[in-house]
Amino acid sequence: MKLFFSAVALLGLGTLMYFYIMFQGPRMQVQPHIRAYQRTMPLPPQGIVPLERDTHAVPQSSEAAGMKNPVPLGQAVLDRGKTYYDYYCVFCHGENGQGDGPVGYSYMPVPADLHAPKIAAMSDGELLRAMLLGIGHEPTLPRVVLPGHRWYLVSYVRTLGRTPRAPAENQGSRVLERGPETR
């Protein structure tokens, strides 16, 4: 009998503690959920002049057709262009520019083959515009590719269009590696 009263007393004490904590005990403070874009930015200090950002913006279609590459072609330019290509482009377009890079396999449609006649027929400005804007899935490259690197990339991509393509055996393996959904 003593055990029964002890159990009832413990149960009653547990119930009292539960209600005390629920209604009187420590509670978290309610904090508003403010996302970063909802915050009010502080005003800049007096006398600050904002920096002009898009001094090398993407050219419009109409002006891109007439643009020429201002970087004089030479081996040093091509070497820099290859360095920038390896940094920005090789993951999607592949080592030889055939659109067979390791990341490019995940895109539908696959990245452009830079050996294609369509690419060779573009003016320098059109090629620059196409490189920066891409089609659909390409990342926003105007914010990624530094303005000082862009024309070097155009020069290097031009040389890719003049080099022979990789052997045909590599082309057939591309479909097999992608899986049954592309057949």
N, C-alpha and C positions, 0 to 999 in steps of 0.2 A: 504494500500500500504506500509505503514511504517512497518507493521508486516511482509510482504513478504520480504522486504530488510533485516530486522533483521534476519529472518530465513536463507536467502541465506548467509548472513555474518557469522552466526554461523556455517553453514555447510562448508563454505570455510575455516574458522578458524580451525574447527575440522579436515578437510582434510589435511591442512598444518601441524597441530600437529602430525597427524598420520604418514605422510611421514618423518617428522623430527625425530620422535622416531624410526621409522624403519631403517633409514639410518644414522642418526647422533647421536641418543640418546644412553643411557646406554645399554651395551650389556654384556651378560655373557661371561666370558672367556672360551675358548674351553679347556677342560681338558681331557687328555688322560685317557682311561679306562684301568687301570692295575689291573688284578686279582692277588690275593695273590700268586698263584703258578707261576706267571710270574715275580715276583720281584726278583732282584738279592740280595741274602742274604749277609750281610757284613761278612768279614772274622773274625774268632775268634781272640781274643788277642794272642799275641806271647806267647808260652810256655804252652798253654792249651792242655791237652790230652783228646781226646774224650772218653766217657764212653762206654764200651761194652754193647750192648743192649740185644741181644737174647742169653743170657747164658742158658736159659731154653726153647729153641725153641721146636717146635712140633717134636717128633721123626719121622723118616722115617718109612715106613711100615715094612721094613726088620728088623730094630732094635726094633720096638715096640713089636713084637711078643715075644721077649725074655726078656722084661723088667719086673721087679718085683716092687711092691710097697715098697718103702724104709721106709714108716711110719709104726711102729709097731701097730697092731690092739689093741684097748682098748676102754673103754667107753669115755674117754676124747677125743680121736681121732674121734669117731663117733659123739660126741656132736659138735665138731668143724665142722665136715663134714656136719652135719645137718644145722648149722648156715650158712655155705657157700652155701649149696643147696638152702636154703630159700632166699639167697641174689641173686644168679646167675640163678637158674634153675627152681624154683617153678612156675614162671609165665607161662612158656611154658609146662613143664612136669607135673605140678600139685602137690598137696600136697603129694599124695601117689606114684608119679612117673609113672602114667598111661598115660601120654601124654594128659591130660585133663585140663591143666591150662587155665586161662582166655585168655591169649595171644595166646596159642597154637591152639585155635579154628580157628584163622584166617589163619593158615598155611595149605597149601596143598602140600605134604602130611602132616598129623598131626605129631607132635613130637613123638619120639619113646616111646613105653611102656617099662619102665626100668625093668619090671618083665619078659620080654620075654626071652625065652631060648637062643636066639641069643646073647643077652647082657650077660647072665650068662656064655656063652661059650667063651667069649673074654678073652684074657690074660689081666693083669693089664695095660700093655703098650698099647695094642690095644684099651682098653676102654678109656684110657687117650687120645689117638689120636682121637678116634671117638667123645669124648666129646668136644675136642677143634676145630675139623674141621667140624663136623656135616655133613649133606647132603643138599647141595643146599642153602636153605633159612636161615640156622642157622647163627647168627652173628659171626663176626670174634673174637672168644673167646680167641685166644692166646694173643690178646691185651687187653682183658677185665679181664679174670681170672688171678689173680696174681700167679706167679710161686709157691709161698709158700702155696697156697690154693689148688692146683690141686690134689695132692695125697690124701688129706683129702676127697675131693669130690669123688675120686675113691673108697675109703673105704666106704663112706656112700652109694654110688650107689650100691655097692655089697650087702649091707644089705637090700636095697629095693627089690632086686631080690629074697631074701629069705623070705620076709614077704608076707602073703596072700594078694591077690587082694581085692579090695573093692567089696561089693555085686554086683551081676549081674544087679540089678535094676538101678544102676548108669551108667552102660555101655550102656543100651538102650537109656537113656535120652540124651546121647551125640549126637546121630544122629539127634534127634528131635530138639535139640537146635541149630544145625548148619544151618538148613534151607533146602529147597527143592533141592538145587543144589548138595547136597551130596548123595542123594538117588539113 
